[in-house]
Amino acid sequence: MLFRSSCGGCTWQHIAYDHQLRLKTDLVRRILEPAVRALPAPEPTIAGAPLDAPWGFRHKVHFLIRDIGQGRSTATRPRLAHYALGSRRVVPVTECPVHAARGNALAFSFLDTLSRLSPQSRSVLKSVDIRVAAHTPDVMVTVVVSRDGDRALRAATRRFIEQAAPTSVHL
C-alpha cells in the first residue's frame, strides 16, 4: 500500500508494522536516556493492531471539508481532506486506510449528502469528526461549522442523521 507523503497523518505507514514497533521503542529510549540516570531497558512497544492487519486502527476519524477544484477545471466540489505534514496546506483524501472502515464510510456518506448543497452552504463547514466504538455499534458524529444558521446545511445534516442513525451528533 502506498502512502502520500503530503498527508500529515501517515508519517510511519511506509515502514513495515513490526519494524515501526521496534523504531518506536528505540525512540522512547533515545528520548528518555539523557533525562533518566538509571534508565531501565524499555519494554517493546505493544502492537495496537494485529501485526498481519495493521490498518483501520484509528477509531477517531477526522476530515476537513473543503471545496476543491478537479484538475484544470475551475468548478469545485466538496472533498474530505487532511492538512499536509507540519502545515495548514489542505490535501484532498480519497481514502484513509488507518481510519476505522466504519468511520470512513460514514464520513464519505456525509460528504455525499453535502455534495448537493450550494457552495455558499458548504462554505460554513469546517470538518467532520466521527468516533466509532471498537466493540459496539455506537457512533458519535461532530460537525464543525463557522455558523449554524444555514437552513440547507441543517436539512442536509438532518437527512444524514436519519440515514446513518449515529448514537449522538454534536454541532
Protein Blocks (a to p, Z undefined) as FASTA:
>chain_A
ZZdfkbmklmmlmpcfklmmmmmmmmmmmmmmmmpmblcdddddddfbdfklmghkambd
cdddddddehjbfbdcdddddddehiabdcddfbdfkbcfklmmmmmmmmmmmmmpcfkl
mmmpmbdcddddfkbcbdcdddddfbfkbfklmmmmmmmmmmnopabdcZZ
